[in-house]
Amino acid sequence: MSAYGQVLCRYERRRVVSGRWAVLHPLGHAEFAGAPCSVATVRAWARGLLSGRVVEAVLGDVVLLLSEVVTNAVVHSDSGHRAGGSVTVCLGLGGGMVHVEVIDDGSAGSIPFVRAAEADSDGGRGLFLVEVMAADWGTHHDDEAGTAVWFHLPDGTTGHNRPL
């Protein structure tokens, strides 16, 4: 992809994100390299934005699920397989929920889905954890912006509880 094409995709990501997030209180969004070392950086960034805004137990859950989704983006999308690949992460609050969205460069060969992991496998449980722990989650694909995986967790400040 040309440098102009990369800039266009990043512009489209911001446009798509801002449209979906119009009713939320955005805390921040940032772009990270599509590399395994970015997962720890994303965790630290999210902790910094959410500390003091959500209860500690919720913060731990958000960071865990965010780590899983960003790892999936790096491993399974073009973000981690081409030079200049990136992952955009957005965090916000609204309606008693923490809203998280991870947008990657997409992939011609796969879309995000929950899969059954083998008992002795080291991987394959990321979206299963999202499915079990999040109040709601989903995916969205846009040819220009990439693939988004989003999830909501109760922020712990209201009567909302994690689904059982």
DARAUR-V981296 format. One record per pair of residues at least 4 apart in sequence whose ideal C-beta (glycine too) atoms are under 7 Angstrom apart, sorted by sequence separation. I is the first residue (numbers start at 1). J is the second residue. D is the distance in Angstrom with one decimal. If there is no record, write none. Layout:
I | J | D
I | J | D
//
This chain:
1 | 5 | 4.2
3 | 7 | 6.5
4 | 8 | 6.3
5 | 9 | 6.4
6 | 10 | 6.5
7 | 11 | 6.3
8 | 12 | 6.3
9 | 13 | 6.4
10 | 14 | 6.8
11 | 15 | 6.4
12 | 16 | 6.1
13 | 17 | 6.1
14 | 18 | 6.2
15 | 19 | 6.6
16 | 20 | 6.5
17 | 21 | 5.8
18 | 22 | 7.0
38 | 42 | 5.9
39 | 43 | 6.6
40 | 44 | 6.5
41 | 45 | 6.3
42 | 46 | 6.2
43 | 47 | 6.3
44 | 48 | 6.4
45 | 49 | 6.6
46 | 50 | 5.9
47 | 51 | 5.7
50 | 54 | 5.2
54 | 58 | 4.4
56 | 60 | 6.5
57 | 61 | 6.7
58 | 62 | 6.2
59 | 63 | 6.3
60 | 64 | 6.3
61 | 65 | 6.3
62 | 66 | 5.9
63 | 67 | 6.3
64 | 68 | 6.8
65 | 69 | 6.3
66 | 70 | 6.1
67 | 71 | 6.1
68 | 72 | 6.5
69 | 73 | 6.5
70 | 74 | 6.4
71 | 75 | 6.0
72 | 76 | 5.4
73 | 77 | 5.1
78 | 82 | 5.2
81 | 85 | 6.6
117 | 121 | 4.8
125 | 129 | 5.8
126 | 130 | 6.8
127 | 131 | 6.1
128 | 132 | 6.4
129 | 133 | 5.7
130 | 134 | 5.2
142 | 146 | 6.7
1 | 6 | 5.6
21 | 26 | 5.5
33 | 38 | 5.1
54 | 59 | 5.4
74 | 79 | 6.1
75 | 80 | 6.0
80 | 85 | 5.9
93 | 98 | 6.1
94 | 99 | 6.4
32 | 38 | 4.1
73 | 79 | 5.3
74 | 80 | 3.9
79 | 85 | 3.9
93 | 99 | 7.0
117 | 123 | 7.0
131 | 137 | 6.9
141 | 147 | 4.8
154 | 160 | 3.4
78 | 85 | 5.9
79 | 86 | 6.0
92 | 99 | 4.4
117 | 124 | 3.3
130 | 137 | 5.1
154 | 161 | 6.3
51 | 59 | 6.7
79 | 87 | 5.1
117 | 125 | 5.0
139 | 147 | 6.6
140 | 148 | 4.6
154 | 162 | 6.3
32 | 41 | 6.0
50 | 59 | 5.3
91 | 100 | 5.9
115 | 124 | 5.6
139 | 148 | 6.5
32 | 42 | 5.7
139 | 149 | 5.3
90 | 101 | 4.4
117 | 128 | 6.8
17 | 29 | 6.3
47 | 59 | 6.6
50 | 62 | 6.3
138 | 150 | 6.0
74 | 87 | 6.7
89 | 102 | 5.5
114 | 127 | 4.5
137 | 150 | 6.3
73 | 87 | 4.8
113 | 127 | 6.8
114 | 128 | 5.3
137 | 151 | 3.8
30 | 45 | 6.0
87 | 102 | 6.2
88 | 103 | 4.4
112 | 127 | 6.2
136 | 151 | 7.0
46 | 62 | 6.4
47 | 63 | 6.2
136 | 152 | 4.8
46 | 63 | 5.7
70 | 87 | 5.8
87 | 104 | 5.2
114 | 131 | 5.1
134 | 151 | 4.0
135 | 152 | 4.8
134 | 152 | 6.1
135 | 153 | 6.1
70 | 89 | 6.8
86 | 105 | 6.9
134 | 153 | 5.8
135 | 154 | 5.9
43 | 63 | 5.1
46 | 66 | 5.5
85 | 105 | 5.2
10 | 31 | 6.8
28 | 49 | 5.2
130 | 151 | 5.3
27 | 49 | 4.8
43 | 66 | 6.8
42 | 66 | 6.3
43 | 67 | 5.8
79 | 104 | 4.2
79 | 105 | 4.3
77 | 104 | 3.9
78 | 105 | 4.0
112 | 139 | 4.9
39 | 67 | 5.6
42 | 70 | 5.0
77 | 105 | 5.6
78 | 106 | 6.0
111 | 139 | 6.8
135 | 163 | 6.0
73 | 102 | 5.6
77 | 106 | 6.0
78 | 107 | 5.4
133 | 162 | 6.3
77 | 107 | 4.6
111 | 141 | 6.7
39 | 70 | 5.2
73 | 104 | 3.7
76 | 107 | 6.4
38 | 70 | 6.9
39 | 71 | 5.5
70 | 102 | 5.7
69 | 102 | 4.6
66 | 100 | 5.7
76 | 110 | 5.5
106 | 141 | 6.4
112 | 147 | 6.7
38 | 74 | 6.8
62 | 98 | 5.5
111 | 147 | 6.9
112 | 149 | 5.2
36 | 74 | 5.8
62 | 100 | 6.4
97 | 135 | 6.5
35 | 74 | 6.4
34 | 74 | 5.5
53 | 93 | 6.6
58 | 98 | 6.6
72 | 112 | 6.5
106 | 146 | 4.4
50 | 91 | 6.7
105 | 146 | 5.0
106 | 147 | 4.5
49 | 91 | 5.4
103 | 145 | 6.4
104 | 146 | 5.3
103 | 146 | 5.1
104 | 147 | 5.5
54 | 98 | 5.8
103 | 147 | 6.9
34 | 79 | 3.2
35 | 80 | 6.7
46 | 91 | 6.1
103 | 148 | 4.5
34 | 80 | 4.5
102 | 148 | 6.8
42 | 89 | 5.7
101 | 148 | 5.5
102 | 149 | 5.2
50 | 98 | 6.9
38 | 87 | 6.6
101 | 150 | 4.2
100 | 150 | 6.5
34 | 85 | 3.2
100 | 151 | 5.4
34 | 86 | 5.3
33 | 86 | 6.2
34 | 87 | 5.5
99 | 152 | 5.6
32 | 86 | 6.5
72 | 126 | 5.0
98 | 152 | 6.8
31 | 86 | 5.1
32 | 87 | 5.1
71 | 126 | 6.3
72 | 127 | 6.9
97 | 152 | 4.4
98 | 153 | 4.9
97 | 153 | 6.6
31 | 88 | 5.0
32 | 89 | 6.7
69 | 126 | 6.6
97 | 154 | 6.0
98 | 155 | 5.0
68 | 126 | 3.4
96 | 154 | 6.1
97 | 155 | 5.9
29 | 88 | 6.2
30 | 89 | 5.9
96 | 155 | 5.8
29 | 89 | 6.6
29 | 90 | 4.1
68 | 129 | 5.7
69 | 130 | 6.7
96 | 157 | 6.8
68 | 130 | 6.6
93 | 155 | 6.1
96 | 158 | 3.9
28 | 91 | 5.8
26 | 90 | 6.9
27 | 91 | 4.6
65 | 129 | 6.2
96 | 160 | 4.8
27 | 92 | 5.5
65 | 130 | 5.4
26 | 92 | 4.5
27 | 93 | 6.4
25 | 92 | 5.8
24 | 92 | 4.0
25 | 93 | 4.9
65 | 133 | 6.2
21 | 90 | 6.6
24 | 93 | 6.9
25 | 94 | 5.5
65 | 134 | 6.6
24 | 94 | 4.0
77 | 147 | 6.3
21 | 92 | 5.9
23 | 94 | 6.5
34 | 105 | 6.8
61 | 133 | 5.9
17 | 90 | 5.4
13 | 88 | 5.1
24 | 99 | 5.5
6 | 84 | 5.5
69 | 149 | 5.0
17 | 101 | 6.7
17 | 103 | 6.9
65 | 151 | 6.0
13 | 103 | 5.2
62 | 153 | 5.8
61 | 153 | 5.7
58 | 153 | 6.0
58 | 154 | 6.8
58 | 155 | 6.0
58 | 156 | 4.2
57 | 156 | 6.6
54 | 155 | 4.7
55 | 156 | 3.4
54 | 156 | 5.4
16 | 142 | 5.6
16 | 145 | 4.3
12 | 144 | 4.0
13 | 145 | 4.7
12 | 145 | 4.3
13 | 146 | 6.4
9 | 144 | 6.3
9 | 145 | 6.8
9 | 146 | 6.7
//
